[in-house]
Amino acid sequence: MSESRDGKGNIFLKILIVILGIALIYVIVYPWQQKQSYLKLVKQSQTRMEYLRSGLIYYLIETGNYPNSLNEMVDFMKNNPQILAKKDSIFKVLPGTRLNLDSLLISPVTQKQFVYINSDTSAFKKYLLYCPGGSGRIGSLSVNDSANKATWE
């Protein structure tokens, strides 16, 4: 006696195939989304460091020295109404974005303050600004011609 099949197959296998298909899509898409989110945070961190660089250069022009800390630079800017009025041009703020001086100090990657080291011991005025999350750095304490140069540029 021959068995006849109606082509419907086992419902359990069909459900298993659908579940495995969804799991496969999740395994492929989720890491990609995570990487895109991280890269967005890195870009935001680098943009903030570029804003800080602009502020440090402006501070140097106004006072003749780099500040001892990033907080000192922000306080200098916040306590001067003339600087506050032109802060968008000082920091070269991108169109359509707002600049909050207090949030500049925090890296979006780690939610920790950027590390800033000022070197007054040499004939060259230099500093090192870097993200503790590894988003890059600006300047160098050991190389004289790398002042204000970012690693991602």
C-alpha positions in Angstrom: 0.0 0.0 0.0 1.5 3.3 -1.0 1.2 6.4 1.2 -0.1 9.5 -0.4 1.1 12.9 0.7 -1.0 16.0 0.5 2.0 18.4 0.4 1.1 20.1 3.7 4.1 18.7 5.6 4.5 18.7 9.3 3.3 21.9 11.0 6.0 21.6 13.6 8.7 21.8 11.0 7.1 24.8 9.4 7.0 26.6 12.7 10.6 25.6 13.4 11.7 27.1 10.1 10.0 30.4 10.7 11.5 30.6 14.2 15.0 29.8 12.9 14.5 32.4 10.1 13.6 35.1 12.6 16.6 34.1 14.9 18.9 34.3 11.9 17.7 37.8 11.0 18.1 38.9 14.6 21.7 37.4 14.8 22.6 39.4 11.6 20.8 42.7 12.3 21.4 43.2 16.0 25.2 43.4 16.0 25.0 45.7 13.0 22.6 48.0 14.9 24.9 47.9 17.9 27.9 48.9 15.8 26.0 51.7 14.1 25.0 53.1 17.5 28.5 52.9 18.8 29.9 54.7 15.7 27.3 57.4 16.2 28.5 58.0 19.7 32.1 58.0 18.6 31.2 60.7 16.0 29.4 62.7 18.6 32.4 62.4 20.9 34.8 63.6 18.2 32.5 66.5 17.4 32.6 67.6 21.1 36.4 67.3 21.1 36.5 69.5 18.0 34.3 72.1 19.8 36.6 71.9 22.8 39.6 72.4 20.5 38.0 75.6 19.2 37.4 76.8 22.7 40.9 76.0 23.7 42.3 78.0 20.8 40.0 80.9 21.6 41.1 80.8 25.2 44.7 80.8 24.1 44.1 83.8 21.9 42.3 85.7 24.7 44.6 84.9 27.6 47.9 83.9 26.0 47.9 80.4 27.7 45.9 77.3 27.6 43.6 76.8 30.6 44.6 74.5 33.5 41.4 72.5 33.1 38.4 72.3 30.8 36.2 73.5 33.6 38.3 76.7 33.7 37.7 77.3 30.0 34.0 76.7 30.3 33.7 79.0 33.3 35.7 81.7 31.4 33.2 81.4 28.5 30.1 81.3 30.6 31.1 84.3 32.7 31.7 86.5 29.7 28.5 87.8 28.0 30.4 88.9 24.9 31.8 85.4 24.4 28.4 83.8 25.0 26.9 86.0 22.4 29.3 84.7 19.7 29.8 81.1 21.0 28.3 79.6 17.9 31.0 81.2 15.7 33.8 80.5 18.2 32.9 76.8 18.4 31.9 76.5 14.7 28.6 74.9 15.7 27.0 72.9 12.9 23.8 74.4 11.5 20.6 73.1 13.3 22.5 72.1 16.4 22.6 73.7 19.9 25.7 74.0 22.0 25.5 73.4 25.7 28.9 74.4 27.3 28.4 72.1 30.3 27.7 69.0 28.2 30.9 69.6 26.1 33.0 68.1 28.8 31.3 64.7 28.8 32.1 62.0 26.3 28.9 60.4 24.9 30.8 57.1 24.6 31.6 56.6 28.3 29.6 59.3 30.0 32.9 60.4 31.6 34.7 63.7 31.3 37.3 64.1 28.6 40.8 63.9 29.8 42.8 67.2 29.3 46.4 67.6 30.2 48.1 71.0 29.8 51.9 71.2 29.4 53.5 74.4 30.6 57.0 73.0 30.9 58.2 73.5 27.4 58.8 76.5 25.1 55.8 75.2 23.0 52.3 75.6 24.3 50.7 72.3 24.0 48.0 70.1 25.4 46.5 66.6 25.1 42.8 66.1 24.9 41.5 62.6 24.6 38.4 60.5 25.2 38.6 57.8 27.8 36.5 55.6 25.6 39.0 55.5 22.8 37.3 57.9 20.3 40.5 59.7 19.5 42.7 62.5 20.8 43.7 66.0 19.9 47.2 67.3 20.4 50.3 65.7 22.0 52.6 66.3 24.9 55.6 64.7 23.2 55.4 65.9 19.6 55.7 69.7 19.2 54.2 70.0 15.7 51.0 68.1 16.5 49.3 70.9 18.5 45.6 71.0 17.8 45.8 67.9 15.4 43.1 65.2 15.8 43.8 61.6 15.2 40.7 61.1 13.1 41.6 63.9 10.6 
